């Protein structure tokens, strides 16, 4: 019996130590409290929220969406008579749009007139749980609604989170010991939320096998839009209607290589068609969107991508000006490019 217990402890103690290491180092910035070691990823919801709260909060326009909108410059929106803030953050889902707008309506010192929103099919995903960063940002998490059901974190996902924390703890320690800055090519301007250090215009687009695998996993078994997420998006639109906020939205762009891969290997085209049909019939005159999912839809440069899912500085300016010019001259945006 003692020998069996000893063998069990030999297995358990190293596992426990690794889990403690993942918690103490916290490489993904998932746990509350001080951060003793630099995380390997920026907790953008937390950063954007604190930066906004320390601003003058006098904005009447906001850019909302995932990391794919974080390069859109608020100064371009400002040229059309607004004072804008880029509140984009990674992997935004429908509930994030709702919670962020509720937060802004409570905290902003100026009535909000305009939202520029990046739309993605995965905002309405049928199996993604609420993003951990949303749950860890109390300013946003408090607006999650108990009456809307969302997908839950599976036991497999929980094990993956634990594995990632342990694995990336060693990366965080490496950055600490070498003095390197993880993700140092990006810095955020706390006054506007935009990038202040941008990679140069791309000459060769980075093709990441990890990104391709992530996108494949995201769309290969994406069978239908999630009703709970559509309910959250409806609630987001209701808030805009109640507060007289105009919404200019666009489907964000994929690099042609990624677009071709998704079309040939996943259910992305079917889900994009479902999402566009849903967005077409929201029933709010103040909402309009345009499909900019391919560079040719906005006259973009297929080489100006930082990776297969994120447009560069040149394309970002084209997108922002197309949206604002169309809004200013026509007063509306057609749902088709």
LINVENMO-V763206 format. One record per backbone hydrogen bond with DSSP energy under -1.0 kcal/mol. NH is the residue of the N-H (numbers start at 1). CO is the residue of the C=O. E is the energy in kcal/mol with one decimal. If there is no record, write none. Layout:
NH;CO;E
NH;CO;E
//
This chain:
5;1;-2.5
6;2;-2.6
7;3;-2.3
8;4;-2.1
9;5;-2.5
10;6;-2.3
11;7;-1.5
12;8;-2.9
13;9;-2.8
15;11;-1.2
16;12;-2.9
17;13;-2.6
18;14;-2.2
19;15;-2.2
20;16;-2.5
21;17;-2.4
22;18;-2.3
23;19;-1.7
24;20;-3.0
25;21;-2.8
26;22;-1.5
29;26;-1.7
40;27;-2.5
44;42;-1.6
47;43;-2.5
48;44;-3.2
49;45;-2.2
50;46;-2.4
51;47;-2.7
52;48;-2.6
53;49;-2.4
54;50;-1.6
55;52;-1.8
60;83;-1.8
61;83;-1.4
62;114;-1.8
63;85;-2.4
64;116;-2.8
69;66;-2.2
72;69;-1.8
76;73;-1.4
78;74;-2.3
79;75;-1.2
80;77;-1.7
81;78;-1.8
85;61;-1.5
86;192;-3.7
87;63;-2.5
89;65;-2.3
94;123;-1.9
97;93;-1.7
98;94;-1.9
99;95;-2.7
100;96;-2.8
101;97;-2.3
102;98;-2.5
103;99;-2.4
104;100;-2.7
105;101;-2.8
106;102;-1.6
107;103;-2.0
108;104;-3.0
109;57;-3.1
113;60;-2.9
114;60;-1.8
115;246;-2.4
116;62;-2.7
117;248;-2.3
118;64;-2.4
119;250;-3.6
123;120;-1.6
124;121;-2.3
125;122;-1.5
135;131;-1.6
136;132;-1.6
137;134;-1.2
140;137;-2.0
141;137;-2.8
142;138;-1.7
143;140;-2.0
144;141;-1.7
158;154;-2.1
159;155;-2.0
160;156;-1.9
161;157;-2.5
162;158;-2.1
163;159;-2.4
164;160;-2.8
165;161;-2.4
166;162;-2.1
167;163;-2.7
168;164;-2.9
172;168;-2.3
173;169;-2.2
174;170;-2.0
175;171;-2.4
176;172;-2.2
177;173;-2.5
178;174;-2.3
179;175;-1.4
184;181;-1.4
186;183;-1.7
189;194;-3.1
193;189;-3.3
196;187;-2.3
212;208;-2.2
213;209;-2.4
214;210;-2.4
215;211;-2.7
216;212;-2.3
217;213;-2.6
218;214;-1.9
219;215;-1.8
220;216;-2.4
223;221;-1.3
226;124;-2.5
230;226;-2.1
231;227;-2.2
232;228;-1.9
233;229;-2.4
234;230;-2.7
235;231;-2.2
236;232;-2.3
237;233;-2.4
238;234;-2.5
239;235;-2.0
240;236;-1.8
241;237;-2.6
242;238;-2.8
243;239;-1.6
244;241;-1.0
245;240;-2.8
246;113;-2.5
247;286;-3.1
248;115;-3.0
249;288;-2.7
250;117;-2.0
251;290;-2.2
252;119;-2.1
254;293;-2.4
255;308;-2.7
259;255;-2.9
260;256;-2.5
261;257;-1.9
262;258;-2.8
263;259;-2.5
264;260;-2.1
265;261;-1.7
266;262;-2.0
267;219;-1.7
271;267;-2.4
272;268;-2.8
273;269;-2.2
274;270;-2.1
275;271;-2.7
276;272;-2.7
277;273;-2.1
278;274;-2.1
279;275;-3.0
280;276;-2.2
282;279;-1.0
287;284;-1.9
288;247;-1.8
290;249;-1.4
292;251;-1.0
297;294;-1.8
298;295;-1.5
300;295;-3.2
304;301;-1.8
305;303;-1.6
306;310;-2.4
307;310;-1.1
312;304;-3.1
316;312;-2.2
317;313;-2.0
318;314;-1.9
319;315;-2.5
320;316;-2.5
321;317;-2.5
322;318;-2.4
323;319;-2.4
324;320;-2.3
325;321;-3.0
326;322;-2.2
327;323;-2.1
328;324;-2.4
329;325;-2.6
330;326;-2.3
//
